[in-house]
Amino acid sequence: MNEKVSVVNEPHSNNIMDHPVVTWAISALILYSVLCFSLSTLPNLGKSLTTFLQYSEIFIVVLFTLEYTVRIYVSQHKLKFIFSFYGLIDLVAILPFYLAFSVDLQTLRVLRLLRLTRLLKLIRYNAALKRFSMALYLAKEELILFTAASLTMLYLSAVGIYHFEHAVQPEIFRSIFDCLWWAVCTLTTVGYGDVYPVTTGGRFFTFIVLTIGLGLISVPTGIVASALSTVRQNQA
């Protein structure tokens, strides 16, 4: 985790669309659009509020479409921007509104969920998120190793509880796959209580798994925190 991390600027990062005033305005618009989407899900909305939300949606989409068009226009490599990660996010953020005119109402309910992708546009305007993504890339090997170890521990936990509880609760711990649900709830320390051991061996095994689960939760936090510290030092 000592490798250097450099900040790669977008080829169009010096245009007016990346001015602080514009980026803050777009960020506020994104949050406003999410608020409107959330309000639209409330039951028994009044006619005036429904009309206001509809006009707000049109206003938001028009501004997002204008932003998307301007970004394409000022970009030095237009096709590269269109098919880039940020370009696709900008497109997906406005596409459901236009597709709604050509699909049935049942499909529209699904497409409305895509409006939440506008939150992804905040990635462009948040330096902290960029540092976080760089930190994840920097610590990718450690995170992959941790994920592999967690999946292994998950499977071994399912095997262990199956050994202790299958004979006593065959209708609950029917197979390894059923035991995996218990293993997920236990290792993540969620503990829904819908599936639990009744034997002495199963309860002792659960105690061990819970203890390990508490330790597993802190591992990725430390890895990412260390990587973020490295990224900040390299950017200083």
Secondary structure as GFF3:
##gff-version 3
##sequence-region A 1 236
A	DSSP	three_ten_helix	16	18	.	.	.	ID=ss1
A	DSSP	alpha_helix	20	40	.	.	.	ID=ss2
A	DSSP	alpha_helix	47	74	.	.	.	ID=ss3
A	DSSP	alpha_helix	78	82	.	.	.	ID=ss4
A	DSSP	alpha_helix	85	99	.	.	.	ID=ss5
A	DSSP	three_ten_helix	100	102	.	.	.	ID=ss6
A	DSSP	alpha_helix	105	113	.	.	.	ID=ss7
A	DSSP	three_ten_helix	114	121	.	.	.	ID=ss8
A	DSSP	alpha_helix	122	125	.	.	.	ID=ss9
A	DSSP	alpha_helix	127	138	.	.	.	ID=ss10
A	DSSP	alpha_helix	140	165	.	.	.	ID=ss11
A	DSSP	alpha_helix	176	187	.	.	.	ID=ss12
A	DSSP	alpha_helix	200	235	.	.	.	ID=ss13
###
